[in-house]
Amino acid sequence: MKYSKIEWTEATWNPSIGCNKVSAGCKHCYAEVMANRLQAMGTPGYENGFEFKILPDRLRTPLKNKKPTKYFVNSMSDLFHEEMPFGFLEEVFNTITITPQHTYQILTKREDNLALYFSNHIVPDNVWLGVTVENTISKRRIDLLRNIDAKIRFLSVEPLLEDIGELDLAGIHWVIVGGESGHNARPMKAEWALKIKEQCEQQGVSFFFKQWGAWGADGQKRSKKANGRILLGQEWNEEPVLV
């Protein structure tokens, strides 16, 4: 059963919440907007809006679910945030390890903390490890990711803000591409997405087109739903090939 509206996952699990901006892709953060709404609604845990906060009471949430589920970890934060205690991270990964029926998709913009943590920790087999690559500057994250021994390594190229040029996808299993949504969204050009798709095909990497976002393939701004997910006449929902 799918519980999340995020196209490439089934459910979300947020053992921490809150974050701060570290790169161009963070400018119009959807999680920050949502956190501020939840704060205004008086939702427990969001008393301080989008400030970083660990939530120990959520550590065991996946244990209650016996059905194999694909979890996006920390849709409302970054698991490798600079304020995240490594002791708490170890508790998060303990939950992951003792729930092998689930798959955990972990995505970060903090590649240095990611590399530091896994310099002396092992990535569980049921973890898909990913980094965000929104522009050419952020491509350095790919090199750090490929050097971590994970069963599945993936890129989230969302929001795609420019032509990111040539990609070395050695050691990468999956690439997600998407445009930005929201009132202040920056446009994504079709040729940028198509160039990434072509490189995935050439290098044998699975490709997933998540959305056009607020700007359509024709360069017109309209609702995200109206713009849809069609690229080259179809939806691209490829999953990574498990090895």
ABEGO torsion letter per residue (X at the ends): XBABABAABABBBBABBEBBBABAAAABBAAAAAAAAAAAAGBBGAAAEABBBBBAAAAAAAAABABBBBBBBGAABBAABAABBAAAAAAAAAAAAABAABBBBBBBABAAAAAAAAAABBBBAABBBBBBBABAAAAAAAAAAAABBBABBBBBBOBBABBAEBBBABGBABBBBBBBBEAABBBBBAAAAAAAAAAAAAAGBBBBBABAEABBAAGBBBBAAAAEABBGGBBBABBBBBX
